[in-house]
Structures are given as C-alpha cells and as structure tokens.
Amino acid sequence: MSSTLEAPKEPATPAAHQVPARPGRPRRLSLRDRLFLGVIVGVPLLALLVFVWLPALASFALSFTSWDGISLSDVDWIGWENYREIFTNYPPFWPAVQHNVIWLLFTALLPTPFGIFLAYQLDRKIRFTRIYQTAIFLPMVLSLAVVGLIWEIIYNPDNGLLNGIIGAVSPGTHIDWLSDPDLNLWAVLVASAWRHTGYIMILYLAGLKGFDPALKEAAALDGANGRQTFLRVVFPALKPVNIVILVVTAMESLRAFDIVYVLGGGIGSKPGMELLSLLITDNIVGETSHIGYGSAIAVIMLLVSLTAICTFLVQNFRKDKEEE
C-alpha cells in the first residue's frame, strides 16, 4: 500500500460536452437608433450641401454667364468673358488684391505673433492671469459688426477718442481716419488686430496647456533662458497648433468683410478700402447687379484660398513624412 496520498482527480469533461466560446454578434440597430443616427448625420450633411457646396457650384457656373439676377430666362452664357474683364478692365480688382495681401501680411506679422507672446506670458502662472485672459479675449466674444461700431466711435473725426488723445479736435486739425484713402485701410487693420490678437492667444494658450513641462525643465537644466526655451523647445513642439494658427490667419485675412463693411459705411467700397469680399458684395447685391461678375470674383478668391492652404499643408505633411 502506498504511503503517499494522491489528490483526487476531477473527472475530465467529455469533448462532446465542451461548449466552444462564440464571438459576440453585433447587436442590430433598432428602428429608433437608425432614425437617430440618420438625423444626427443627415442634417449636418444636408446643411453642408445646401449652404456650402450648392452655392459654391452655383457661383462657379454663374461666373461664366451674364445675369442681372431677376429672371432665369435672362441668363446668357458668355464663357471666360467675366474673367477677362476682371483681369484687364475692372479698376477696383487689382487694388483689392493688393489690400488683401497687405491684410494678410499685417495680420501674420503683428497681431498673430503678439497673441502668441501674450499666451506664453500668461502660461507662466502670473498673478491675475484669469483677469488678463478675460480682458484680452473679450473682443473675440463680440461680433465683428459690434467691433466695427466701437471703432467707428473711436475714429470719429469730430469727437472721437483717438483724435481727442492726439489733440486733433480743434477746427481744421481733424483727422478723418475712415475717409482718407491713405489712412482708412490701416485704421481698419488696427481694429481687426484688436480682435484677432485675443483669438490667437486663446488658441496658443490651449496648446501650451497640453505641453509637457518636463521639456522646459530639461532645457533649463541645460542652461537655456526663457527666449531660447520658447524658440528651440516650445515652438517646434507645438507645430500642429502653429499650422492651425497660420491657416486661421490666412482664412481670416482673405474673408475679411464685416468690420470693413461697417467702418466703410455699407455697400460700395471706399477708395483705399477695396477688398475682394466687398467687390463680391457690390456686384451681387449692389445697385446694379452683375451676378456673373461677382461670382467670378468669388471663384478667384476661392481658388487663391485653396491654393495657399493646400500648398502649405502639403509641404508640412511632406516634412513630417521625411522626419519619420
């Protein structure tokens, strides 16, 4: 008889009784779920189609026609004639292109870097940072029409704040900031920059909140000062945010309309304030409607916007692939 006691063995389960694990089948959507998904997906797609793609395609088609906007029977197909007239025989076009380029350069070189600078300073946990952020971002909460009304009061030649500060309130010394062709574009740019700075500050501040502080500490241990840390560590690491800011700046510059419309006194571009967006409005809803002309300018602005943005994005994506 063996002295070693063996533990009783559990009886083996026959293979016929083993139930193989079956992968769970996806639950079929009920009619209510399908209706819900159809609404939340279909409504935005329908809105995008109706308010974006259809007007864009209609503008492209109408740019090859001559139409006064009254009766569809008056639509005349004229081919490339509108584009030829715009480039060769439409005096406001090239000043508008020049002013849009100035708007882009001014916005990219002054309020955008200043907004990034403010974001970096406010991210350093200074006292009353929440108050500063609110005060700087406050113009962004206002619509561009309201911002235009505020700056219209500031630029008033008779009793405006700016003329009062510089002492140009006595008779004969008034400066008409919005009627002088040499000054009105720069006056509007300053008003636009006041709002744009807060927008850029918030965008960059959001990127800085997700930045790894260990990288700053490592740079400080290597002897880098604040400026070197930002230029060589923080700024390159926030490349996705930088791309978003540049795209936003380009789009804001090309589609500038509201604030110029308010400060310029409505439809009808003042000399010195010509912009592509205003020319589109003047030709489509002005006193003499030239739908084909306005549509052709809209197509030109769309192509310029897409070319600039797509070129920039392709170059950045290509650099990312090369780095990988």
C-alpha positions as CSV (number, residue, x, y, z in Angstrom):
1,M,0.0,0.0,0.0
2,S,1.5,3.3,-1.0
3,S,2.2,5.8,1.8
4,T,1.7,8.8,-0.5
5,L,-1.8,10.0,-0.8
6,E,-2.7,11.3,-4.1
7,A,-5.2,14.1,-4.5
8,P,-8.4,13.0,-6.2
9,K,-8.5,14.0,-9.8
10,E,-11.5,15.8,-11.3
11,P,-13.2,13.8,-13.9
12,A,-12.4,15.0,-17.4
13,T,-15.2,16.7,-19.2
14,P,-16.0,14.9,-22.4
15,A,-15.2,16.9,-25.5
16,A,-18.8,16.5,-26.6
17,H,-20.0,18.5,-23.6
18,Q,-17.5,21.3,-24.0
19,V,-19.2,24.4,-25.5
20,P,-16.9,26.5,-27.6
21,A,-16.9,30.2,-26.9
22,R,-18.7,32.0,-29.6
23,P,-17.8,35.5,-30.6
24,G,-20.4,38.0,-29.6
25,R,-22.6,39.1,-32.5
26,P,-23.1,42.8,-33.0
27,R,-26.5,43.9,-31.8
28,R,-28.7,45.0,-34.7
29,L,-29.8,48.6,-34.5
30,S,-33.4,49.2,-33.8
31,L,-35.6,51.5,-36.0
32,R,-35.3,54.2,-33.3
33,D,-31.5,54.0,-33.4
34,R,-31.4,54.2,-37.2
35,L,-33.6,57.2,-37.2
36,F,-31.5,58.9,-34.5
37,L,-28.2,58.2,-36.5
38,G,-29.9,59.4,-39.7
39,V,-30.9,62.7,-38.1
40,I,-27.5,63.5,-36.4
41,V,-25.6,62.5,-39.6
42,G,-28.0,63.6,-42.3
43,V,-28.9,67.0,-41.0
44,P,-25.3,68.3,-40.9
45,L,-24.6,66.8,-44.3
46,L,-27.7,68.3,-45.8
47,A,-26.8,71.7,-44.3
48,L,-23.3,71.4,-45.7
49,L,-24.7,70.6,-49.1
50,V,-27.3,73.3,-49.1
51,F,-25.3,76.2,-47.6
52,V,-21.8,75.4,-48.8
53,W,-21.5,73.1,-51.8
54,L,-24.5,74.1,-53.8
55,P,-23.7,77.9,-53.6
56,A,-20.1,77.2,-54.5
57,L,-21.1,75.1,-57.5
58,A,-23.7,77.7,-58.5
59,S,-21.2,80.5,-58.2
60,F,-18.8,78.6,-60.4
61,A,-21.5,78.1,-63.1
62,L,-22.8,81.7,-62.9
63,S,-19.2,83.0,-63.3
64,F,-19.4,82.0,-67.0
65,T,-22.7,83.9,-67.5
66,S,-24.1,87.4,-67.7
67,W,-27.1,87.8,-65.5
68,D,-28.9,90.6,-63.7
69,G,-30.4,88.3,-61.0
70,I,-34.0,88.9,-61.9
71,S,-35.2,86.2,-64.3
72,L,-33.5,82.9,-65.2
73,S,-34.5,83.4,-68.8
74,D,-32.1,86.3,-69.0
75,V,-29.0,84.2,-68.2
76,D,-26.6,84.4,-71.1
77,W,-23.6,82.1,-71.4
78,I,-20.5,84.2,-72.2
79,G,-17.7,81.8,-71.3
80,W,-14.5,83.4,-69.9
81,E,-15.5,87.0,-70.7
82,N,-16.1,87.9,-67.0
83,Y,-12.6,86.7,-66.0
84,R,-11.0,88.5,-68.9
85,E,-12.8,91.7,-68.0
86,I,-11.9,91.4,-64.3
87,F,-8.2,91.0,-65.0
88,T,-7.9,93.6,-67.8
89,N,-10.7,96.1,-67.5
90,Y,-12.0,96.3,-63.9
91,P,-10.2,99.1,-62.0
92,P,-11.0,98.1,-58.4
93,F,-9.8,94.5,-58.8
94,W,-6.0,94.9,-58.5
95,P,-6.2,97.4,-55.6
96,A,-8.4,94.9,-53.8
97,V,-5.9,92.1,-54.4
98,Q,-3.1,94.4,-53.1
99,H,-5.2,95.3,-50.0
100,N,-5.9,91.6,-49.3
101,V,-2.2,90.8,-49.4
102,I,-1.5,93.8,-47.1
103,W,-4.2,92.5,-44.7
104,L,-2.6,89.0,-44.7
105,L,1.0,90.3,-44.1
106,F,-0.1,92.7,-41.4
107,T,-2.1,90.1,-39.6
108,A,0.6,87.5,-39.8
109,L,3.4,89.8,-38.7
110,L,1.8,91.8,-35.9
111,P,-1.3,90.6,-34.1
112,T,-0.5,86.9,-34.6
113,P,3.0,87.0,-33.0
114,F,1.7,89.3,-30.3
115,G,-1.1,86.9,-29.5
116,I,1.5,84.0,-29.2
117,F,3.6,86.2,-27.0
118,L,0.7,87.0,-24.7
119,A,-0.2,83.3,-24.5
120,Y,3.3,82.4,-23.5
121,Q,3.4,85.1,-20.8
122,L,0.0,84.2,-19.3
123,D,1.0,80.5,-19.2
124,R,3.7,81.3,-16.7
125,K,1.2,81.4,-13.8
126,I,1.5,85.2,-13.2
127,R,-0.9,86.9,-10.8
128,F,-4.4,87.8,-12.1
129,T,-3.8,85.7,-15.2
130,R,-7.5,84.8,-15.4
131,I,-8.4,88.5,-15.4
132,Y,-5.9,89.2,-18.2
133,Q,-7.1,86.3,-20.3
134,T,-10.7,87.5,-20.0
135,A,-9.8,91.1,-20.8
136,I,-7.8,90.2,-23.9
137,F,-10.3,87.6,-25.2
138,L,-13.3,89.9,-24.6
139,P,-13.2,91.4,-28.2
140,M,-13.4,87.9,-29.6
141,V,-16.8,87.4,-27.9
142,L,-18.1,90.4,-29.8
143,S,-19.2,90.1,-33.4
144,L,-17.2,92.0,-36.0
145,A,-20.1,94.3,-36.6
146,V,-20.1,95.4,-32.9
147,V,-16.3,95.7,-33.0
148,G,-16.7,98.0,-36.1
149,L,-19.3,100.2,-34.3
150,I,-16.9,100.5,-31.3
151,W,-14.0,101.6,-33.5
152,E,-16.3,103.9,-35.5
153,I,-16.8,105.8,-32.3
154,I,-13.1,105.8,-31.6
155,Y,-12.3,107.1,-35.1
156,N,-15.0,109.8,-35.2
157,P,-13.3,112.9,-36.6
158,D,-15.2,115.4,-34.6
159,N,-15.3,113.9,-31.0
160,G,-13.6,110.5,-31.3
161,L,-11.3,109.1,-28.7
162,L,-8.3,108.9,-30.9
163,N,-8.4,112.5,-32.2
164,G,-9.0,113.6,-28.6
165,I,-5.9,111.8,-27.4
166,I,-3.6,113.2,-30.1
167,G,-5.2,116.7,-29.9
168,A,-6.8,116.8,-33.3
169,V,-10.1,118.1,-32.2
170,S,-9.8,121.8,-32.9
171,P,-11.3,123.1,-36.2
172,G,-9.0,122.5,-39.2
173,T,-7.0,119.8,-37.4
174,H,-9.5,116.9,-37.6
175,I,-8.2,113.7,-39.0
176,D,-10.8,111.7,-40.8
177,W,-9.4,108.2,-40.3
178,L,-12.1,106.4,-42.3
179,S,-12.4,108.7,-45.3
180,D,-8.7,109.3,-46.0
181,P,-7.6,106.7,-48.7
182,D,-4.1,106.8,-47.2
183,L,-5.3,106.0,-43.7
184,N,-8.6,104.1,-43.7
185,L,-7.1,100.6,-44.5
186,W,-4.6,100.9,-41.7
187,A,-7.3,102.1,-39.3
188,V,-9.4,99.1,-40.2
189,L,-6.4,96.8,-39.8
190,V,-5.8,98.1,-36.2
191,A,-9.5,97.4,-35.3
192,S,-9.3,93.9,-36.8
193,A,-6.0,93.2,-35.0
194,W,-7.6,94.2,-31.6
195,R,-9.9,91.2,-32.0
196,H,-7.6,88.8,-33.8
197,T,-5.0,89.0,-31.0
198,G,-7.3,87.5,-28.4
199,Y,-8.3,84.7,-30.7
200,I,-4.7,83.7,-31.4
201,M,-3.9,84.0,-27.7
202,I,-6.6,81.5,-26.7
203,L,-5.6,79.0,-29.4
204,Y,-1.9,79.1,-28.4
205,L,-2.7,79.0,-24.7
206,A,-4.8,75.8,-25.2
207,G,-1.7,74.3,-26.9
208,L,0.6,75.3,-24.1
209,K,-1.7,73.7,-21.5
210,G,-1.0,70.4,-23.1
211,F,2.7,70.9,-23.4
212,D,4.9,68.6,-21.3
213,P,6.6,70.8,-18.6
214,A,9.4,68.3,-18.3
215,L,10.8,69.6,-21.6
216,K,11.0,73.1,-20.2
217,E,12.8,71.8,-17.1
218,A,15.3,69.8,-19.2
219,A,16.0,73.0,-21.2
220,A,16.5,75.0,-18.0
221,L,19.0,72.4,-16.7
222,D,20.9,72.7,-20.0
223,G,21.3,76.4,-19.3
224,A,18.7,77.8,-21.8
225,N,17.0,81.0,-20.9
226,G,13.3,81.8,-21.4
227,R,13.6,83.0,-25.0
228,Q,15.8,80.1,-26.0
229,T,13.4,77.6,-24.4
230,F,10.5,79.0,-26.3
231,L,12.2,79.2,-29.7
232,R,14.1,75.9,-29.6
233,V,11.8,73.7,-27.5
234,V,8.2,75.0,-27.1
235,F,7.6,76.5,-30.5
236,P,8.8,73.4,-32.5
237,A,6.9,71.1,-30.3
238,L,3.6,72.9,-30.9
239,K,3.9,72.6,-34.7
240,P,0.2,71.3,-35.0
241,V,-1.0,74.4,-33.2
242,N,1.2,76.7,-35.4
243,I,-0.3,75.2,-38.5
244,V,-3.8,75.8,-37.2
245,I,-2.9,79.4,-36.4
246,L,-1.4,80.1,-39.8
247,V,-4.4,78.6,-41.6
248,V,-6.8,80.6,-39.4
249,T,-4.8,83.8,-40.1
250,A,-4.9,83.2,-43.8
251,M,-8.6,82.5,-43.9
252,E,-9.4,85.5,-41.7
253,S,-7.4,87.8,-44.0
254,L,-9.0,86.5,-47.2
255,R,-12.6,86.6,-46.0
256,A,-12.4,90.0,-44.2
257,F,-15.7,91.7,-44.7
258,D,-17.8,92.5,-41.6
259,I,-15.6,95.1,-40.0
260,V,-14.8,96.8,-43.3
261,Y,-18.4,96.8,-44.3
262,V,-19.4,98.6,-41.0
263,L,-16.5,101.1,-41.0
264,G,-16.7,101.7,-44.7
265,G,-20.4,102.7,-44.5
266,G,-22.1,99.7,-46.1
267,I,-22.2,98.6,-49.7
268,G,-19.9,100.5,-52.1
269,S,-16.1,100.3,-51.5
270,K,-14.5,103.5,-50.4
271,P,-11.2,104.4,-52.1
272,G,-8.4,102.7,-50.1
273,M,-10.8,100.1,-48.6
274,E,-11.2,97.8,-51.6
275,L,-11.2,94.1,-50.7
276,L,-12.2,91.1,-52.8
277,S,-15.1,90.3,-50.4
278,L,-16.5,93.8,-50.8
279,L,-16.3,93.6,-54.6
280,I,-18.3,90.4,-54.5
281,T,-21.0,92.0,-52.4
282,D,-21.0,95.2,-54.5
283,N,-21.6,93.2,-57.7
284,I,-24.2,90.8,-56.4
285,V,-26.4,92.9,-54.1
286,G,-25.4,96.4,-55.1
287,E,-27.5,98.9,-57.0
288,T,-26.6,97.3,-60.4
289,S,-26.4,93.6,-60.0
290,H,-23.8,91.8,-62.0
291,I,-24.2,88.2,-60.7
292,G,-21.7,86.8,-63.2
293,Y,-19.0,89.4,-62.3
294,G,-19.5,88.8,-58.5
295,S,-19.4,85.0,-59.0
296,A,-16.2,85.2,-61.0
297,I,-14.5,87.2,-58.2
298,A,-15.8,84.7,-55.6
299,V,-14.3,81.8,-57.6
300,I,-11.0,83.6,-57.9
301,M,-10.9,84.2,-54.1
302,L,-11.8,80.5,-53.5
303,L,-9.0,79.3,-55.8
304,V,-6.5,81.6,-54.1
305,S,-7.5,80.4,-50.7
306,L,-7.4,76.7,-51.6
307,T,-4.1,77.1,-53.4
308,A,-2.4,78.8,-50.5
309,I,-3.8,76.5,-47.8
310,C,-3.3,73.2,-49.8
311,T,0.3,74.2,-50.7
312,F,1.1,74.9,-47.1
313,L,-0.5,71.7,-45.8
314,V,1.2,69.5,-48.4
315,Q,4.6,70.9,-47.6
316,N,4.1,70.3,-43.9
317,F,2.9,66.8,-44.3
318,R,5.8,66.1,-46.6
319,K,8.2,67.3,-44.0
320,D,6.6,65.1,-41.3
321,K,7.0,62.0,-43.5
322,E,10.6,62.8,-44.2
323,E,11.3,63.2,-40.5
324,E,9.7,59.8,-39.8
